[in-house]
């Protein structure tokens, strides 16, 4: 059996296609929405849909628990249990879905007052929030279908539906604005297309799991307690991860200043590129580890851990080094010289991202195998340490201090606690996990750093020179890594990710 998850190349490629589509639509449609709605109404639009990111925490980790239990059932060939798990998850999640709707209705009532919305836009803002609440009320339980597809390791199918919805929404926005429509019509179209996406995923799950039904009679009350018990720890880890990713900019705004928060936010976006690229690779090891754990296949779990860690670092290594070396000229070319002071922030956050890449596969495999408590506790510890150090170092060092706090927290928790715990949990010596990575990446990083130093000495300015420098550094890293780091199977996988492959349901 391969140490890699099923459909690895196709799933990763489709995930990257979704991320690319989302990024392109953001670049193209943001100015269209800004000019079509105007500054005030676009602000309302952005606020309303930004709240969704936080309100989705109402799932309390139940969606992640669904992935684990469905993957286990499929590994054991128990389709009856799969059907019962899906029905139980759907109706259990319907409760927080209604809770989210009630909360959003309350927010809608006070939205104009809290955010100082002009009187002529108050009704539109409240209606938009109610639409967002309706979307959440359906999507929170409806995410059961997407999570079931993830458990079946059909990321390609999930991504196909998401890409279709993204494109349809972008087209609808352009048409509505061209016809003079406003916030409410845009919200109606957006929510309607989201719900169509949920319906399409339900139909796809029914096709892949014949006999699937959402009848309340299929709810297994005996599954509710284990689902909720596990979901608490998953939810804690998800909330902590969100806090680590989102609170830094707020800390900068409070302890350093609003202008510096703008610089930090831009630098953070550049560093987050690494996570966006490696996340699709890492996510696939969650249901894979659930399957292997259900079969009690410890050797396969260890092989998957080693392979996933090596592939994640193979993707993250050249990205983090290239971004770190070219941070200053990249910021100058992208947003202007006034943001160049964010270069140190990019370097520090890229280092933290490299650490997360090293531990990310093991962290998700722990959760997938059912070891949810300690990942949740350790994630919380990292979030608390990150926040506390961010305030202290931010007061002393400014934005550099907040970024340094993120790196210190990642080093202490991820390297000092998570990595040893991962190795011990899967019966693997820490040296056996780390040494192949260090042996592979040290020469690659050294050569790429040398290329970067020579490039920077020659001077880099403008988009073309920046692109050429990035290609030179990244190519040097990958060329050496292909010799020193990857097994033949892994080398074919990484290179194959760059080749399109036709997907089928």
N, C-alpha and C positions, 0 to 999 in steps of 0.2 A: 504494500500500500504506500502511495506517495505521502511524504510528510507535509505536503501542501494541501490546503482545502480544495474541495471539488470546484471545477470551473474557475480556477484561480485567475488565469489570464483574462478570460472573458469578463469576469466580475470586476476585476480591477480596472480594465479598460473602459467598461461602461460607467463605472463610478467617476473616472477621470473625465469622461465625456460629459457627464452630468455637471460636474464642477466647472468645466470649461464653458458649457452652455450657460450656466447660471452667471458666471463672471462676465461673459460677453453681453448677456442681456442687461446686467447691471450697468455696464459701461455705456451701452447704447441707449437704454431706456431711462436712466436717471435724468439726463438733461431734457428728454422729452416730457417726463412727468413734471420736472421743475418748471419748465416754461409753460406747459399746458395747464397746470394747476395754479401756479403762482407760489410765491415763497410761503405764505401763511398756510394754504391748504396742503402744500407738499409737506410742511412741517407736521400737520395733523396726520397725514397719511403715514409718514415715517414713524411717528410716535405710536400710532395704533398698532402697526405691525411689528414694531420693536417689542411691544408688550407681550406679543405671542411667544417670543423666545423664552420669557420667564414663566408665563402661564402654562406652558407645556410641561413644566415641572409638576403640574397636577397629576401627571401619570404616576408619580411616586416610584418610578422604577419598574412598574408592572409590565410595561412593554418589553423591557429587557428580560424580565423573568419569563415572559411568554416565549421569547426566542430560545431560552435555555430548555424549557420543558418540552416544547415542540421538537427541538433538535434531538433531545433524549428519546422521545417517543418514536421518532423516525428511525433512529439508530437501532432501536430494539424491535422495529417492525410492527409497532403497536398503533395501527391507524385509528382504532377506536379511541385510544387515549389522546391521540392528536386532535380528533374532532371534539372531544370533550374539553380539552385544554383551550382550543380556540373559542368555543362557546363560553366557557367559564371566564376567560380573559375579557371577552367582549362585554359581557354583562357586568363584570366587576368594574371595568373601566368606564362604564356608562355613568356610574355614580360620581367620580371626580369630573367627568365631562359636564354633568349638570351643575356641579359645584363651580366649575370654571365659568359656565354661562351666568350663574347668579352673581359671581364676583364681577364679571365684565359688565353686567347690567348696572351694578352699583357704581362701578368706575365711570360708566357712560353718563350717569346722572350728575356726577361731580366733575367730569372731564373739562367742560368749558371753564369752570371756576379754578381748578387746580392749574391748568395750563394757560390761563388767560386768553381764551379763544375769543376773537372778535364776535360781536353779537350776530352778524350776518352769516357766520359759519357755525354757530352753536348747534343748530339742528342737524346739519350735515355731519358734524363731528360725532354727535351722539348716535345717529343712525349707523355710521361707519363702525363705531365700537360695538353696537349690538350685532352687526353682521360678523364682526370678528368673534364675538361670543358664540354665535351660532356655529361658525366654522369650528371653533374649539370643541363645542359640545358634541359635534359629530366626529371630528377628527381624532379626539382622544380615544374613544372606543374603536373608531375605524382604523386606527394605526395597528390594531391587532392583525389586520390582513397583510400590511407591509412587513410586520415583524414575523409573521408566519412564512412569508416568502424568504426573508432573511434566514430563518431557521432551516429552510429547505436549501439554503445556499443558492438562491436565485436572485442575487443582487442585480443581475442583468435585466431581469424582468421588472423589478422595482424601479431601476433607473430609467428604463424605457418609458414607464408611465410618468415619472417625474419630469423627464425631458419634454414629453408631449405636453404636459400641463404648463410648464414654463414657457414654451414657445407659444401656446395658445393664449396664455395670459398676456404676453408681450404684444401679440397681434391685437388682442381685444383692447388693450390700453391705447394703442396707437389709433385704432378706429374710433373708440369712444371720445378721445380728446379731439380728434379731427372733426367729429360731429358736434362738438361743444358740450359733451357730457362732463359731469363733475365728480366729486368724491363718492357720492352714494352709488352712482351707476358703476363707477370703477370698482367699488367694493362688492357690489352684486356680482359683477362678472368674475372677479377674482375668487370669491367664495364659491360660486357655482362651479367654476372649473376645478377648484380644489376638491369639491364633493364628487365631481365626475371622476377625478383621479382615484378617490377612495373606492368608488363603485367598481372601477376597472380592476383594482387590486383584489377586491372581493371576488369578482368573477374569475380572475386568474387563479386565486387560491382554490376555488371550487373545481376548476379544471384539473389542478394538480393534486387535489385531495378529494377524490370522488366521494359523494355522500355527505359532504360538509353541510352542516345546518347551524343556524343561529337560534334554534328553538330554545327557550328558557328551560325546557325539560332536560336538555343535555348538560346544563350547568352541574358540575360535580362539586358539591359543597366540601367534600374532603380535600379538594385541590385548592380551595380559596385560602386556607390558612398557610400552606406552604408557599403559595404564590405571593401572598402579602408579606410573609416572614422574610423571604428572599428579597422582595422588591424594596424593602426598607433600606437595605444595605446598598442595593443598586442605585436607588434614588439619592442616598447620601453621597455616593461617589459622583453622580451626575451633577448634583447641586454644587459640590465642591469644585468640580472641574469648571463649571460655569463661573463660579466666583473667581477662580484663579485667572480665567481668561478675560473677565469683564471688569473686575473691581480696580485693577491697576490704574486705568485712566481716571477713574473717579478719585482715587487716592491722590494722584498727581494734581487734579483740579483743586482738591481741598487743601493739600499741604504745600504745594508749589505755586499753583496759579493756573487760571484758565488758558492763557496763551501756551504755556508749557504742556498742558493737557492735549492741545491740538497737535503739538510736535510728537508727543508720546504716542498718540492714537495712530498717526501716520506710520511711525516707525514700527509699532506693534503689528499693523496690517502687513507690512513687508515680512516680518518674522513669522507671522501666522501662515504665510504661504507654505512653509515646510509642513505644518500640521495638515493643511488641506491636501497636500500631495500624498503624504504617507497614511493618512487616516483610512482611505479606502483599502489599503493593503492590510492594515492592522485589524480592521473590523471583521474580516473574513475568518480570523482565527477564533472568534468567540463561538459561533455555532459549531465550528470544526472541533474545538476542545470539548464542547458539550457532547457531541457524538462519541468522541474517543473516551471520555470519562464514563459515559453510559455503558460502553463496552468493556470498561476497566482495562483499557489498553495503555498501560503506563509507558512501555517503550515508545509507542507511537506518539504519546503526549510529549515525551522528551525530544523526540526527533522533530516534531512540529515546532516546539519552542525554539530549538536551535536554528531551524530553517527560517522561521518567521523573524527572529531577531537579526539574523544575518541579512535577510532581504530588506527589512525595514531600515537598517543602518546603511545598507548599500544605496538605498534611495535618498536617505536623509543626509548622508555624509557629504557628497558633492554639493548638495543644495545649501546646507548650512555654511560650509566653508566659502562657497562662491558669494552668497549673500553677505556674509560677514566681511569678506575682503573688499567687496564693492559697495558697501553700505553708503559711504559718503557720496561718491559720484552718482550712485543710483538715486539717492534722495534729491540731489541737486537737479538731476535730469527729469525726475518724475514730478516733484512738487515745488522746486525752487530752492535757492540757497538759504532762505530763512529757516528751512527744516533740516539743514545739514547737521545741526547739533544732535539730531536724533540718531546719528550713525552709531554712537556708542551703545545706545539702547538696542539697536538692531543686532549688534555683535553679541551683547549679553543675552538677549532673548533667543538668538540662534543657538547659542551654547546650551541654554535651557531646553530648547527644542531637540537638540542632538541627544541630550540625556533622556528625554521622554521617548525618543525613537528607540533607544537602547532597551528601555524597560517596558515599552508599550505593548509588545506582543505578549510578554509574560503576564502583564497586568490583566489584559483582556482574557487570556487563557485561564487565569485564576478564576475570574468571574464566570466564564463559561463552564468551567469544571465544577462550579458550585461553591468555591471558596470566596464568598462575597463579603464576609464580615470585615476581615482585615484590609482588603482594598478600600472599603468604605471608610474605615477608621483612618487609614494612612492618607487617603485623599483629603479628609477633613483636616488632619494635622498639617498637611502641606498648605491648604488654603489659609488656615489660621496663622501659620508661620509666615507665609507670603504677605498676608495683610499686616501683621504686626511689624515685621521687618520693613515693609514698604513705607509705613508711617515714620518709623525711626530714621531709616536711611534717607528717605525722601526729604525730611527736614534738614538733614546734614549735607546731602550731596545733590539734591534736586532730582531731576528725572533719571539721572544715572543711578542714583541710590535706589529708586523704585525698581528699576530693571535688575540691579544687582541683587535686590531682595528676592526677586523671582528666581534668579539663578541659584542663590544660596539655598532657598527652600527646595528647589528641585534636586540639588546635589545631596542635601541632608536626607530628604525623605526617599527620593527615587533610588539614588545610589546606595545610601547608607542603610535603608530599611526594606524598600520594595524588592530590589534586586536579590539580596540574600534570601528573602522570604520566598520569592519565586523559585529560585534554584532548589531550596530545601523542600518546598512543597511538591516539586516534580521529581525529586530524588536525583538531582544533578549537581555535581560539584560546581561551585561558583567559578572556579578557574576554567572548567571545561566550557562554560558559557561565554566567559569574557575573553579568554586568550585568543580564540580564532578571530574575534572581532578586532582586537588590538593588533594582532599580527597582520591582518589584512589591510586595516585602514591606516596604520602608522606610515608606511611608505607612500601610500596614495596621497594622504594629506600633506606629507612633507613635499612631495613633488608639486602638487597643486598649489601649495602655499608659495613655493619658489616661483612658479609661473605668475601667480598673482602679484608677488612683490615686484617682479620685473615689469609687469604690465602697469602697475601703479607708478613705478619710477618713470616710465615713458610718458605717463599722463593719460588720463581717460576723461573725455568730455563728449557729450552728445550721445544720442541713442544708439547710433551705429557702432561707435567705439565701445560703448558699454556692452552691447550685445556680443561683439567680437571678443571682448575680454572675458565675459561670462562663459562663452563657448570654449575658450582656451583653457580656463581654469577647470571647468567641469569635465572637459574631455581628458585633460591630464589625469584627473582623479579617477575617472571611470576606466581609462586605459590601464592604469596600474592595478586598480582593484580587480579588473577582469582576470588578471594574471595571479594576483596574490590572495584573492578573497573568496571567490565563488566556486562551488562545486559545479561540474558540468550541467547538472539539472537546474541549479539555481541560475547559472549564467544564461541558459536558454530561456528561463522564465522572465528574468529582468529584461533581456533583449526583446523577448516576445511581447512584453507589455507595450512596446512601441509600435507593434504591428496591428492594424485593425483586423478584427475577426468577426465574421457575420454571426449574429446571435439568433437563437430560435427558442421559442417557449417549450 
